[in-house]
Protein backbone atom coordinates (compact mmCIF):
# COMPACT_ATOMS: atom_id res chain seq x y z
CA UNK A 1 0.00 0.00 0.00
CA UNK A 2 1.54 3.28 -1.13
CA UNK A 3 1.24 6.27 1.17
CA UNK A 4 -0.76 9.03 -0.53
CA UNK A 5 0.29 11.70 1.95
CA UNK A 6 2.49 14.69 0.97
CA UNK A 7 4.86 13.56 3.72
CA UNK A 8 5.71 10.45 1.68
CA UNK A 9 7.76 10.25 -1.49
CA UNK A 10 8.74 7.33 -3.70
CA UNK A 11 11.63 7.25 -6.13
CA UNK A 12 13.20 4.83 -8.60
CA UNK A 13 16.37 4.03 -6.65
CA UNK A 14 18.30 3.22 -9.81
CA UNK A 15 17.80 6.77 -11.13
CA UNK A 16 19.39 8.32 -8.02
CA UNK A 17 22.99 9.18 -7.18
CA UNK A 18 23.81 8.48 -3.54
CA UNK A 19 24.29 9.83 -0.96
CA UNK A 20 21.17 11.95 -0.95
CA UNK A 21 21.31 15.21 0.98
CA UNK A 22 19.06 18.00 2.23
CA UNK A 23 19.58 21.71 1.66
CA UNK A 24 17.68 24.98 1.54
CA UNK A 25 16.60 26.44 -1.82
CA UNK A 26 18.80 28.86 -3.68
CA UNK A 27 18.12 31.40 -6.41
CA UNK A 28 17.99 29.67 -9.80
CA UNK A 29 17.02 26.23 -8.41
CA UNK A 30 14.63 24.28 -10.62
CA UNK A 31 13.01 20.86 -10.91
CA UNK A 32 10.50 19.05 -13.12
CA UNK A 33 7.33 18.68 -11.04
CA UNK A 34 5.83 15.18 -10.90
CA UNK A 35 3.35 14.75 -13.74
CA UNK A 36 4.93 17.48 -15.88
CA UNK A 37 7.61 17.53 -18.58
CA UNK A 38 8.97 21.06 -18.36
CA UNK A 39 11.31 22.71 -15.87
CA UNK A 40 9.93 24.94 -13.14
CA UNK A 41 11.92 27.26 -10.94
CA UNK A 42 11.53 26.47 -7.25
CA UNK A 43 10.79 30.16 -6.61
CA UNK A 44 7.93 30.03 -9.16
CA UNK A 45 6.56 26.88 -7.53
CA UNK A 46 6.61 28.65 -4.15
CA UNK A 47 4.82 31.70 -5.60
CA UNK A 48 2.24 29.59 -7.47
CA UNK A 49 1.43 27.74 -4.24
CA UNK A 50 1.26 30.92 -2.14
CA UNK A 51 4.21 30.16 0.13
CA UNK A 52 4.95 32.92 2.62
CA UNK A 53 8.50 34.18 3.01
CA UNK A 54 8.75 32.13 6.22
CA UNK A 55 7.44 29.00 4.43
CA UNK A 56 10.06 29.49 1.70
CA UNK A 57 12.85 29.92 4.24
CA UNK A 58 11.70 26.83 6.16
CA UNK A 59 11.44 24.59 3.08
CA UNK A 60 13.93 21.80 2.53
CA UNK A 61 15.01 20.21 -0.73
CA UNK A 62 16.13 16.60 -1.04
CA UNK A 63 18.90 16.33 -3.60
CA UNK A 64 20.67 13.62 -5.57
CA UNK A 65 23.92 14.83 -7.11
CA UNK A 66 23.14 18.27 -8.52
CA UNK A 67 19.42 17.48 -8.93
CA UNK A 68 16.53 18.40 -6.67
CA UNK A 69 14.41 15.29 -6.34
CA UNK A 70 11.82 16.51 -3.81
CA UNK A 71 10.57 19.73 -2.31
CA UNK A 72 10.15 17.98 1.00
CA UNK A 73 6.51 17.60 1.95
CA UNK A 74 5.36 19.11 -1.34
CA UNK A 75 6.25 17.68 -4.74
CA UNK A 76 8.81 15.32 -6.22
CA UNK A 77 10.71 15.57 -9.50
CA UNK A 78 9.23 13.66 -12.43
CA UNK A 79 12.66 12.42 -13.62
CA UNK A 80 13.04 10.19 -10.57
CA UNK A 81 9.51 8.76 -10.37
CA UNK A 82 8.57 5.11 -10.36
CA UNK A 83 7.64 3.70 -13.77
CA UNK A 84 7.07 0.33 -15.44
CA UNK A 85 10.87 -0.26 -15.59
CA UNK A 86 11.43 0.36 -11.87
CA UNK A 87 12.97 -2.56 -10.03
CA UNK A 88 14.04 -0.86 -6.78
CA UNK A 89 11.96 1.73 -4.93
CA UNK A 90 13.25 4.21 -2.36
CA UNK A 91 10.46 5.21 0.03
CA UNK A 92 10.88 8.27 2.24
CA UNK A 93 8.43 9.37 4.92
CA UNK A 94 8.58 12.45 7.12
CA UNK A 95 7.86 11.58 10.74
CA UNK A 96 6.92 14.36 13.12
C-alpha positions as CSV (number, residue, x, y, z in Angstrom):
1,X,0.0,0.0,0.0
2,X,1.5,3.3,-1.1
3,X,1.2,6.3,1.2
4,X,-0.8,9.0,-0.5
5,X,0.3,11.7,2.0
6,X,2.5,14.7,1.0
7,X,4.9,13.6,3.7
8,X,5.7,10.5,1.7
9,X,7.8,10.3,-1.5
10,X,8.7,7.3,-3.7
11,X,11.6,7.2,-6.1
12,X,13.2,4.8,-8.6
13,X,16.4,4.0,-6.6
14,X,18.3,3.2,-9.8
15,X,17.8,6.8,-11.1
16,X,19.4,8.3,-8.0
17,X,23.0,9.2,-7.2
18,X,23.8,8.5,-3.5
19,X,24.3,9.8,-1.0
20,X,21.2,12.0,-0.9
21,X,21.3,15.2,1.0
22,X,19.1,18.0,2.2
23,X,19.6,21.7,1.7
24,X,17.7,25.0,1.5
25,X,16.6,26.4,-1.8
26,X,18.8,28.9,-3.7
27,X,18.1,31.4,-6.4
28,X,18.0,29.7,-9.8
29,X,17.0,26.2,-8.4
30,X,14.6,24.3,-10.6
31,X,13.0,20.9,-10.9
32,X,10.5,19.1,-13.1
33,X,7.3,18.7,-11.0
34,X,5.8,15.2,-10.9
35,X,3.4,14.7,-13.7
36,X,4.9,17.5,-15.9
37,X,7.6,17.5,-18.6
38,X,9.0,21.1,-18.4
39,X,11.3,22.7,-15.9
40,X,9.9,24.9,-13.1
41,X,11.9,27.3,-10.9
42,X,11.5,26.5,-7.3
43,X,10.8,30.2,-6.6
44,X,7.9,30.0,-9.2
45,X,6.6,26.9,-7.5
46,X,6.6,28.6,-4.1
47,X,4.8,31.7,-5.6
48,X,2.2,29.6,-7.5
49,X,1.4,27.7,-4.2
50,X,1.3,30.9,-2.1
51,X,4.2,30.2,0.1
52,X,4.9,32.9,2.6
53,X,8.5,34.2,3.0
54,X,8.7,32.1,6.2
55,X,7.4,29.0,4.4
56,X,10.1,29.5,1.7
57,X,12.8,29.9,4.2
58,X,11.7,26.8,6.2
59,X,11.4,24.6,3.1
60,X,13.9,21.8,2.5
61,X,15.0,20.2,-0.7
62,X,16.1,16.6,-1.0
63,X,18.9,16.3,-3.6
64,X,20.7,13.6,-5.6
65,X,23.9,14.8,-7.1
66,X,23.1,18.3,-8.5
67,X,19.4,17.5,-8.9
68,X,16.5,18.4,-6.7
69,X,14.4,15.3,-6.3
70,X,11.8,16.5,-3.8
71,X,10.6,19.7,-2.3
72,X,10.1,18.0,1.0
73,X,6.5,17.6,2.0
74,X,5.4,19.1,-1.3
75,X,6.2,17.7,-4.7
76,X,8.8,15.3,-6.2
77,X,10.7,15.6,-9.5
78,X,9.2,13.7,-12.4
79,X,12.7,12.4,-13.6
80,X,13.0,10.2,-10.6
81,X,9.5,8.8,-10.4
82,X,8.6,5.1,-10.4
83,X,7.6,3.7,-13.8
84,X,7.1,0.3,-15.4
85,X,10.9,-0.3,-15.6
86,X,11.4,0.4,-11.9
87,X,13.0,-2.6,-10.0
88,X,14.0,-0.9,-6.8
89,X,12.0,1.7,-4.9
90,X,13.2,4.2,-2.4
91,X,10.5,5.2,0.0
92,X,10.9,8.3,2.2
93,X,8.4,9.4,4.9
94,X,8.6,12.5,7.1
95,X,7.9,11.6,10.7
96,X,6.9,14.4,13.1
